[in-house]
Amino acid sequence: MSSLFSVSIFVASITAAMTVNALSSNVQNLRNLEDRRIATVTNSISAAFLTANRLVVANYASPDEIFKAFEAGVAGAVIFDGPIFAYD
């Protein structure tokens, strides 16, 4: 029983590490976003930053619309203020 428990913890640790690595290695810098349609909120600091860096931006009225576009595959990335996302 203890060996089964040990193997389960080992597999869970490897799976967690691989997931974190896959998520964090997806976008490392702005160049990784050049060929993606980026969803953000209209007239936000994020929208101004993306436009200034000549990235393809899809503007939406609210954070909820951003996530709907991302989940539907319309947007390839989401960029907006972290504290606002965390508050929701």
PDB file as gemmi writes it, atoms N, CA and C in Angstrom:
CRYST1    1.000    1.000    1.000  90.00  90.00  90.00 P 1                      
ATOM      1  N   MET A   1       0.820  -1.181   0.000  1.00  0.00           N  
ATOM      2  CA  MET A   1       0.000   0.000   0.000  1.00  0.00           C  
ATOM      3  C   MET A   1       0.871   1.255   0.000  1.00  0.00           C  
ATOM      4  N   SER A   2       1.949   1.240   0.788  1.00  0.00           N  
ATOM      5  CA  SER A   2       2.824   2.411   0.844  1.00  0.00           C  
ATOM      6  C   SER A   2       3.562   2.628  -0.473  1.00  0.00           C  
ATOM      7  N   SER A   3       3.900   1.552  -1.172  1.00  0.00           N  
ATOM      8  CA  SER A   3       4.563   1.720  -2.469  1.00  0.00           C  
ATOM      9  C   SER A   3       3.600   2.309  -3.498  1.00  0.00           C  
ATOM     10  N   LEU A   4       2.336   1.929  -3.453  1.00  0.00           N  
ATOM     11  CA  LEU A   4       1.330   2.511  -4.339  1.00  0.00           C  
ATOM     12  C   LEU A   4       1.189   4.004  -4.064  1.00  0.00           C  
ATOM     13  N   PHE A   5       1.184   4.367  -2.799  1.00  0.00           N  
ATOM     14  CA  PHE A   5       1.114   5.767  -2.402  1.00  0.00           C  
ATOM     15  C   PHE A   5       2.333   6.535  -2.917  1.00  0.00           C  
ATOM     16  N   SER A   6       3.517   5.956  -2.778  1.00  0.00           N  
ATOM     17  CA  SER A   6       4.754   6.595  -3.231  1.00  0.00           C  
ATOM     18  C   SER A   6       4.761   6.796  -4.741  1.00  0.00           C  
ATOM     19  N   VAL A   7       4.336   5.779  -5.471  1.00  0.00           N  
ATOM     20  CA  VAL A   7       4.281   5.885  -6.931  1.00  0.00           C  
ATOM     21  C   VAL A   7       3.274   6.954  -7.349  1.00  0.00           C  
ATOM     22  N   SER A   8       2.142   7.029  -6.671  1.00  0.00           N  
ATOM     23  CA  SER A   8       1.128   8.041  -6.981  1.00  0.00           C  
ATOM     24  C   SER A   8       1.670   9.454  -6.794  1.00  0.00           C  
ATOM     25  N   ILE A   9       2.399   9.658  -5.702  1.00  0.00           N  
ATOM     26  CA  ILE A   9       2.998  10.974  -5.451  1.00  0.00           C  
ATOM     27  C   ILE A   9       4.044  11.290  -6.512  1.00  0.00           C  
ATOM     28  N   PHE A  10       4.839  10.316  -6.887  1.00  0.00           N  
ATOM     29  CA  PHE A  10       5.868  10.505  -7.912  1.00  0.00           C  
ATOM     30  C   PHE A  10       5.236  10.892  -9.249  1.00  0.00           C  
ATOM     31  N   VAL A  11       4.216  10.173  -9.657  1.00  0.00           N  
ATOM     32  CA  VAL A  11       3.544  10.457 -10.931  1.00  0.00           C  
ATOM     33  C   VAL A  11       2.878  11.827 -10.887  1.00  0.00           C  
ATOM     34  N   ALA A  12       2.252  12.167  -9.784  1.00  0.00           N  
ATOM     35  CA  ALA A  12       1.611  13.478  -9.651  1.00  0.00           C  
ATOM     36  C   ALA A  12       2.636  14.608  -9.743  1.00  0.00           C  
ATOM     37  N   SER A  13       3.785  14.417  -9.155  1.00  0.00           N  
ATOM     38  CA  SER A  13       4.842  15.436  -9.200  1.00  0.00           C  
ATOM     39  C   SER A  13       5.343  15.645 -10.623  1.00  0.00           C  
ATOM     40  N   ILE A  14       5.557  14.573 -11.334  1.00  0.00           N  
ATOM     41  CA  ILE A  14       6.019  14.665 -12.724  1.00  0.00           C  
ATOM     42  C   ILE A  14       4.961  15.337 -13.588  1.00  0.00           C  
ATOM     43  N   THR A  15       3.708  14.951 -13.425  1.00  0.00           N  
ATOM     44  CA  THR A  15       2.623  15.546 -14.206  1.00  0.00           C  
ATOM     45  C   THR A  15       2.508  17.040 -13.936  1.00  0.00           C  
ATOM     46  N   ALA A  16       2.584  17.443 -12.689  1.00  0.00           N  
ATOM     47  CA  ALA A  16       2.502  18.857 -12.340  1.00  0.00           C  
ATOM     48  C   ALA A  16       3.662  19.642 -12.944  1.00  0.00           C  
ATOM     49  N   ALA A  17       4.854  19.101 -12.868  1.00  0.00           N  
ATOM     50  CA  ALA A  17       6.026  19.777 -13.428  1.00  0.00           C  
ATOM     51  C   ALA A  17       5.908  19.929 -14.940  1.00  0.00           C  
ATOM     52  N   MET A  18       5.429  18.900 -15.616  1.00  0.00           N  
ATOM     53  CA  MET A  18       5.270  18.965 -17.068  1.00  0.00           C  
ATOM     54  C   MET A  18       4.200  19.985 -17.461  1.00  0.00           C  
ATOM     55  N   THR A  19       3.119  20.060 -16.702  1.00  0.00           N  
ATOM     56  CA  THR A  19       2.052  21.015 -16.993  1.00  0.00           C  
ATOM     57  C   THR A  19       2.537  22.442 -16.821  1.00  0.00           C  
ATOM     58  N   VAL A  20       3.218  22.724 -15.729  1.00  0.00           N  
ATOM     59  CA  VAL A  20       3.755  24.062 -15.491  1.00  0.00           C  
ATOM     60  C   VAL A  20       4.740  24.437 -16.585  1.00  0.00           C  
ATOM     61  N   ASN A  21       5.591  23.518 -16.968  1.00  0.00           N  
ATOM     62  CA  ASN A  21       6.568  23.779 -18.024  1.00  0.00           C  
ATOM     63  C   ASN A  21       5.881  24.084 -19.347  1.00  0.00           C  
ATOM     64  N   ALA A  22       4.849  23.325 -19.701  1.00  0.00           N  
ATOM     65  CA  ALA A  22       4.133  23.551 -20.957  1.00  0.00           C  
ATOM     66  C   ALA A  22       3.436  24.901 -20.952  1.00  0.00           C  
ATOM     67  N   LEU A  23       2.841  25.271 -19.852  1.00  0.00           N  
ATOM     68  CA  LEU A  23       2.134  26.546 -19.781  1.00  0.00           C  
ATOM     69  C   LEU A  23       3.091  27.725 -19.786  1.00  0.00           C  
ATOM     70  N   SER A  24       4.175  27.643 -19.075  1.00  0.00           N  
ATOM     71  CA  SER A  24       5.091  28.771 -18.987  1.00  0.00           C  
ATOM     72  C   SER A  24       5.983  28.903 -20.218  1.00  0.00           C  
ATOM     73  N   SER A  25       6.192  27.850 -20.947  1.00  0.00           N  
ATOM     74  CA  SER A  25       7.066  27.938 -22.121  1.00  0.00           C  
ATOM     75  C   SER A  25       6.309  28.383 -23.362  1.00  0.00           C  
ATOM     76  N   ASN A  26       5.009  28.522 -23.272  1.00  0.00           N  
ATOM     77  CA  ASN A  26       4.197  28.891 -24.421  1.00  0.00           C  
ATOM     78  C   ASN A  26       4.510  30.302 -24.901  1.00  0.00           C  
ATOM     79  N   VAL A  27       4.571  31.279 -24.015  1.00  0.00           N  
ATOM     80  CA  VAL A  27       4.868  32.664 -24.370  1.00  0.00           C  
ATOM     81  C   VAL A  27       5.984  33.160 -23.460  1.00  0.00           C  
ATOM     82  N   GLN A  28       7.112  33.461 -24.047  1.00  0.00           N  
ATOM     83  CA  GLN A  28       8.264  33.940 -23.290  1.00  0.00           C  
ATOM     84  C   GLN A  28       8.515  35.434 -23.500  1.00  0.00           C  
ATOM     85  N   ASN A  29       8.143  35.953 -24.679  1.00  0.00           N  
ATOM     86  CA  ASN A  29       8.370  37.364 -24.972  1.00  0.00           C  
ATOM     87  C   ASN A  29       7.388  37.822 -26.050  1.00  0.00           C  
ATOM     88  N   LEU A  30       7.471  39.089 -26.416  1.00  0.00           N  
ATOM     89  CA  LEU A  30       6.516  39.637 -27.385  1.00  0.00           C  
ATOM     90  C   LEU A  30       6.599  38.969 -28.758  1.00  0.00           C  
ATOM     91  N   ARG A  31       7.767  38.504 -29.134  1.00  0.00           N  
ATOM     92  CA  ARG A  31       7.903  37.839 -30.440  1.00  0.00           C  
ATOM     93  C   ARG A  31       7.046  36.581 -30.530  1.00  0.00           C  
ATOM     94  N   ASN A  32       6.795  35.933 -29.399  1.00  0.00           N  
ATOM     95  CA  ASN A  32       5.939  34.754 -29.399  1.00  0.00           C  
ATOM     96  C   ASN A  32       4.491  35.096 -29.693  1.00  0.00           C  
ATOM     97  N   LEU A  33       4.147  36.369 -29.604  1.00  0.00           N  
ATOM     98  CA  LEU A  33       2.768  36.805 -29.848  1.00  0.00           C  
ATOM     99  C   LEU A  33       2.541  37.363 -31.248  1.00  0.00           C  
ATOM    100  N   GLU A  34       3.595  37.489 -32.047  1.00  0.00           N  
ATOM    101  CA  GLU A  34       3.491  38.145 -33.344  1.00  0.00           C  
ATOM    102  C   GLU A  34       2.502  37.488 -34.298  1.00  0.00           C  
ATOM    103  N   ASP A  35       2.358  36.190 -34.245  1.00  0.00           N  
ATOM    104  CA  ASP A  35       1.469  35.515 -35.186  1.00  0.00           C  
ATOM    105  C   ASP A  35       0.157  35.077 -34.527  1.00  0.00           C  
ATOM    106  N   ARG A  36      -0.203  35.714 -33.433  1.00  0.00           N  
ATOM    107  CA  ARG A  36      -1.447  35.390 -32.731  1.00  0.00           C  
ATOM    108  C   ARG A  36      -2.365  36.605 -32.701  1.00  0.00           C  
ATOM    109  N   ARG A  37      -3.642  36.344 -32.698  1.00  0.00           N  
ATOM    110  CA  ARG A  37      -4.634  37.394 -32.482  1.00  0.00           C  
ATOM    111  C   ARG A  37      -4.818  37.499 -30.972  1.00  0.00           C  
ATOM    112  N   ILE A  38      -4.539  38.676 -30.417  1.00  0.00           N  
ATOM    113  CA  ILE A  38      -4.522  38.864 -28.967  1.00  0.00           C  
ATOM    114  C   ILE A  38      -5.794  39.582 -28.521  1.00  0.00           C  
ATOM    115  N   ALA A  39      -6.506  38.987 -27.603  1.00  0.00           N  
ATOM    116  CA  ALA A  39      -7.727  39.583 -27.063  1.00  0.00           C  
ATOM    117  C   ALA A  39      -7.390  40.451 -25.861  1.00  0.00           C  
ATOM    118  N   THR A  40      -7.963  41.648 -25.836  1.00  0.00           N  
ATOM    119  CA  THR A  40      -7.806  42.553 -24.699  1.00  0.00           C  
ATOM    120  C   THR A  40      -9.036  43.443 -24.612  1.00  0.00           C  
ATOM    121  N   VAL A  41      -9.110  44.258 -23.571  1.00  0.00           N  
ATOM    122  CA  VAL A  41     -10.253  45.147 -23.383  1.00  0.00           C  
ATOM    123  C   VAL A  41      -9.995  46.481 -24.083  1.00  0.00           C  
ATOM    124  N   THR A  42     -11.002  46.966 -24.777  1.00  0.00           N  
ATOM    125  CA  THR A  42     -10.920  48.230 -25.508  1.00  0.00           C  
ATOM    126  C   THR A  42     -10.502  49.368 -24.584  1.00  0.00           C  
ATOM    127  N   ASN A  43      -9.643  50.240 -25.096  1.00  0.00           N  
ATOM    128  CA  ASN A  43      -9.184  51.449 -24.394  1.00  0.00           C  
ATOM    129  C   ASN A  43      -8.490  51.156 -23.060  1.00  0.00           C  
ATOM    130  N   SER A  44      -7.850  50.023 -22.946  1.00  0.00           N  
ATOM    131  CA  SER A  44      -7.105  49.695 -21.726  1.00  0.00           C  
ATOM    132  C   SER A  44      -5.617  49.965 -21.940  1.00  0.00           C  
ATOM    133  N   ILE A  45      -4.882  49.939 -20.854  1.00  0.00           N  
ATOM    134  CA  ILE A  45      -3.419  50.078 -20.937  1.00  0.00           C  
ATOM    135  C   ILE A  45      -2.848  48.932 -21.768  1.00  0.00           C  
ATOM    136  N   SER A  46      -3.404  47.739 -21.603  1.00  0.00           N  
ATOM    137  CA  SER A  46      -2.948  46.578 -22.365  1.00  0.00           C  
ATOM    138  C   SER A  46      -3.140  46.791 -23.858  1.00  0.00           C  
ATOM    139  N   ALA A  47      -4.291  47.330 -24.246  1.00  0.00           N  
ATOM    140  CA  ALA A  47      -4.566  47.585 -25.665  1.00  0.00           C  
ATOM    141  C   ALA A  47      -3.576  48.596 -26.230  1.00  0.00           C  
ATOM    142  N   ALA A  48      -3.288  49.657 -25.480  1.00  0.00           N  
ATOM    143  CA  ALA A  48      -2.326  50.665 -25.935  1.00  0.00           C  
ATOM    144  C   ALA A  48      -0.934  50.061 -26.079  1.00  0.00           C  
ATOM    145  N   PHE A  49      -0.525  49.231 -25.117  1.00  0.00           N  
ATOM    146  CA  PHE A  49       0.787  48.587 -25.169  1.00  0.00           C  
ATOM    147  C   PHE A  49       0.906  47.668 -26.389  1.00  0.00           C  
ATOM    148  N   LEU A  50      -0.115  46.857 -26.623  1.00  0.00           N  
ATOM    149  CA  LEU A  50      -0.081  45.922 -27.747  1.00  0.00           C  
ATOM    150  C   LEU A  50      -0.061  46.655 -29.082  1.00  0.00           C  
ATOM    151  N   THR A  51      -0.875  47.698 -29.187  1.00  0.00           N  
ATOM    152  CA  THR A  51      -0.914  48.484 -30.423  1.00  0.00           C  
ATOM    153  C   THR A  51       0.423  49.180 -30.664  1.00  0.00           C  
ATOM    154  N   ALA A  52       1.026  49.717 -29.605  1.00  0.00           N  
ATOM    155  CA  ALA A  52       2.326  50.382 -29.732  1.00  0.00           C  
ATOM    156  C   ALA A  52       3.408  49.413 -30.188  1.00  0.00           C  
ATOM    157  N   ASN A  53       3.248  48.145 -29.858  1.00  0.00           N  
ATOM    158  CA  ASN A  53       4.220  47.127 -30.261  1.00  0.00           C  
ATOM    159  C   ASN A  53       3.817  46.419 -31.546  1.00  0.00           C  
ATOM    160  N   ARG A  54       2.845  46.982 -32.247  1.00  0.00           N  
ATOM    161  CA  ARG A  54       2.393  46.510 -33.570  1.00  0.00           C  
ATOM    162  C   ARG A  54       1.958  45.049 -33.580  1.00  0.00           C  
ATOM    163  N   LEU A  55       1.224  44.651 -32.537  1.00  0.00           N  
ATOM    164  CA  LEU A  55       0.691  43.299 -32.476  1.00  0.00           C  
ATOM    165  C   LEU A  55      -0.774  43.320 -32.891  1.00  0.00           C  
ATOM    166  N   VAL A  56      -1.264  42.204 -33.389  1.00  0.00           N  
ATOM    167  CA  VAL A  56      -2.649  42.109 -33.840  1.00  0.00           C  
ATOM    168  C   VAL A  56      -3.550  42.012 -32.619  1.00  0.00           C  
ATOM    169  N   VAL A  57      -4.411  43.009 -32.449  1.00  0.00           N  
ATOM    170  CA  VAL A  57      -5.249  43.094 -31.264  1.00  0.00           C  
ATOM    171  C   VAL A  57      -6.714  42.958 -31.641  1.00  0.00           C  
ATOM    172  N   ALA A  58      -7.434  42.178 -30.855  1.00  0.00           N  
ATOM    173  CA  ALA A  58      -8.890  42.083 -30.963  1.00  0.00           C  
ATOM    174  C   ALA A  58      -9.447  42.694 -29.688  1.00  0.00           C  
ATOM    175  N   ASN A  59     -10.127  43.824 -29.820  1.00  0.00           N  
ATOM    176  CA  ASN A  59     -10.648  44.535 -28.663  1.00  0.00           C  
ATOM    177  C   ASN A  59     -12.040  44.047 -28.289  1.00  0.00           C  
ATOM    178  N   TYR A  60     -12.257  43.869 -27.001  1.00  0.00           N  
ATOM    179  CA  TYR A  60     -13.549  43.428 -26.472  1.00  0.00           C  
ATOM    180  C   TYR A  60     -13.976  44.366 -25.358  1.00  0.00           C  
ATOM    181  N   ALA A  61     -15.266  44.367 -25.043  1.00  0.00           N  
ATOM    182  CA  ALA A  61     -15.824  45.294 -24.057  1.00  0.00           C  
ATOM    183  C   ALA A  61     -15.536  44.885 -22.617  1.00  0.00           C  
ATOM    184  N   SER A  62     -15.331  43.598 -22.359  1.00  0.00           N  
ATOM    185  CA  SER A  62     -15.152  43.149 -20.971  1.00  0.00           C  
ATOM    186  C   SER A  62     -14.225  41.938 -20.905  1.00  0.00           C  
ATOM    187  N   PRO A  63     -13.679  41.662 -19.717  1.00  0.00           N  
ATOM    188  CA  PRO A  63     -12.856  40.464 -19.554  1.00  0.00           C  
ATOM    189  C   PRO A  63     -13.620  39.173 -19.861  1.00  0.00           C  
ATOM    190  N   ASP A  64     -14.915  39.139 -19.562  1.00  0.00           N  
ATOM    191  CA  ASP A  64     -15.712  37.944 -19.876  1.00  0.00           C  
ATOM    192  C   ASP A  64     -15.713  37.656 -21.374  1.00  0.00           C  
ATOM    193  N   GLU A  65     -15.830  38.700 -22.179  1.00  0.00           N  
ATOM    194  CA  GLU A  65     -15.815  38.524 -23.635  1.00  0.00           C  
ATOM    195  C   GLU A  65     -14.450  38.056 -24.127  1.00  0.00           C  
ATOM    196  N   ILE A  66     -13.397  38.492 -23.455  1.00  0.00           N  
ATOM    197  CA  ILE A  66     -12.040  38.058 -23.810  1.00  0.00           C  
ATOM    198  C   ILE A  66     -11.925  36.540 -23.682  1.00  0.00           C  
ATOM    199  N   PHE A  67     -12.364  36.019 -22.546  1.00  0.00           N  
ATOM    200  CA  PHE A  67     -12.252  34.583 -22.309  1.00  0.00           C  
ATOM    201  C   PHE A  67     -13.150  33.780 -23.237  1.00  0.00           C  
ATOM    202  N   LYS A  68     -14.319  34.302 -23.556  1.00  0.00           N  
ATOM    203  CA  LYS A  68     -15.208  33.611 -24.496  1.00  0.00           C  
ATOM    204  C   LYS A  68     -14.543  33.512 -25.864  1.00  0.00           C  
ATOM    205  N   ALA A  69     -13.889  34.588 -26.307  1.00  0.00           N  
ATOM    206  CA  ALA A  69     -13.194  34.584 -27.598  1.00  0.00           C  
ATOM    207  C   ALA A  69     -12.037  33.595 -27.588  1.00  0.00           C  
ATOM    208  N   PHE A  70     -11.305  33.547 -26.481  1.00  0.00           N  
ATOM    209  CA  PHE A  70     -10.182  32.619 -26.375  1.00  0.00           C  
ATOM    210  C   PHE A  70     -10.669  31.170 -26.392  1.00  0.00           C  
ATOM    211  N   GLU A  71     -11.704  30.886 -25.618  1.00  0.00           N  
ATOM    212  CA  GLU A  71     -12.238  29.528 -25.564  1.00  0.00           C  
ATOM    213  C   GLU A  71     -12.822  29.095 -26.906  1.00  0.00           C  
ATOM    214  N   ALA A  72     -13.376  30.053 -27.661  1.00  0.00           N  
ATOM    215  CA  ALA A  72     -13.946  29.738 -28.973  1.00  0.00           C  
ATOM    216  C   ALA A  72     -12.876  29.613 -30.054  1.00  0.00           C  
ATOM    217  N   GLY A  73     -11.645  29.974 -29.723  1.00  0.00           N  
ATOM    218  CA  GLY A  73     -10.565  29.881 -30.697  1.00  0.00           C  
ATOM    219  C   GLY A  73     -10.436  31.100 -31.583  1.00  0.00           C  
ATOM    220  N   VAL A  74     -11.205  32.148 -31.301  1.00  0.00           N  
ATOM    221  CA  VAL A  74     -11.137  33.384 -32.079  1.00  0.00           C  
ATOM    222  C   VAL A  74      -9.851  34.141 -31.761  1.00  0.00           C  
ATOM    223  N   ALA A  75      -9.424  34.084 -30.504  1.00  0.00           N  
ATOM    224  CA  ALA A  75      -8.196  34.741 -30.064  1.00  0.00           C  
ATOM    225  C   ALA A  75      -7.168  33.681 -29.688  1.00  0.00           C  
ATOM    226  N   GLY A  76      -5.915  33.954 -30.008  1.00  0.00           N  
ATOM    227  CA  GLY A  76      -4.847  33.010 -29.699  1.00  0.00           C  
ATOM    228  C   GLY A  76      -4.133  33.305 -28.396  1.00  0.00           C  
ATOM    229  N   ALA A  77      -4.429  34.465 -27.804  1.00  0.00           N  
ATOM    230  CA  ALA A  77      -3.819  34.852 -26.535  1.00  0.00           C  
ATOM    231  C   ALA A  77      -4.714  35.884 -25.856  1.00  0.00           C  
ATOM    232  N   VAL A  78      -4.556  36.008 -24.555  1.00  0.00           N  
ATOM    233  CA  VAL A  78      -5.309  36.982 -23.768  1.00  0.00           C  
ATOM    234  C   VAL A  78      -4.310  37.810 -22.980  1.00  0.00           C  
ATOM    235  N   ILE A  79      -4.417  39.133 -23.096  1.00  0.00           N  
ATOM    236  CA  ILE A  79      -3.557  40.008 -22.312  1.00  0.00           C  
ATOM    237  C   ILE A  79      -4.434  41.101 -21.709  1.00  0.00           C  
ATOM    238  N   PHE A  80      -4.352  41.216 -20.397  1.00  0.00           N  
ATOM    239  CA  PHE A  80      -5.079  42.248 -19.673  1.00  0.00           C  
ATOM    240  C   PHE A  80      -4.461  42.363 -18.291  1.00  0.00           C  
ATOM    241  N   ASP A  81      -4.972  43.251 -17.469  1.00  0.00           N  
ATOM    242  CA  ASP A  81      -4.415  43.501 -16.145  1.00  0.00           C  
ATOM    243  C   ASP A  81      -4.638  42.323 -15.209  1.00  0.00           C  
ATOM    244  N   GLY A  82      -3.549  41.767 -14.688  1.00  0.00           N  
ATOM    245  CA  GLY A  82      -3.614  40.623 -13.783  1.00  0.00           C  
ATOM    246  C   GLY A  82      -4.467  40.836 -12.549  1.00  0.00           C  
ATOM    247  N   PRO A  83      -4.346  41.977 -11.862  1.00  0.00           N  
ATOM    248  CA  PRO A  83      -5.172  42.176 -10.672  1.00  0.00           C  
ATOM    249  C   PRO A  83      -6.672  42.138 -10.957  1.00  0.00           C  
ATOM    250  N   ILE A  84      -7.075  42.637 -12.104  1.00  0.00           N  
ATOM    251  CA  ILE A  84      -8.502  42.606 -12.450  1.00  0.00           C  
ATOM    252  C   ILE A  84      -8.949  41.170 -12.692  1.00  0.00           C  
ATOM    253  N   PHE A  85      -8.116  40.369 -13.366  1.00  0.00           N  
ATOM    254  CA  PHE A  85      -8.464  38.957 -13.558  1.00  0.00           C  
ATOM    255  C   PHE A  85      -8.515  38.229 -12.212  1.00  0.00           C  
ATOM    256  N   ALA A  86      -7.578  38.534 -11.336  1.00  0.00           N  
ATOM    257  CA  ALA A  86      -7.526  37.855 -10.040  1.00  0.00           C  
ATOM    258  C   ALA A  86      -8.713  38.217  -9.162  1.00  0.00           C  
ATOM    259  N   TYR A  87      -9.223  39.431  -9.308  1.00  0.00           N  
ATOM    260  CA  TYR A  87     -10.350  39.891  -8.498  1.00  0.00           C  
ATOM    261  C   TYR A  87     -11.617  39.135  -8.851  1.00  0.00           C  
ATOM    262  N   ASP A  88     -11.773  38.841 -10.108  1.00  0.00           N  
ATOM    263  CA  ASP A  88     -12.975  38.166 -10.590  1.00  0.00           C  
ATOM    264  C   ASP A  88     -12.989  36.787 -10.032  1.00  0.00           C  
TER     265      ASP A  88                                                      
END                                                                             
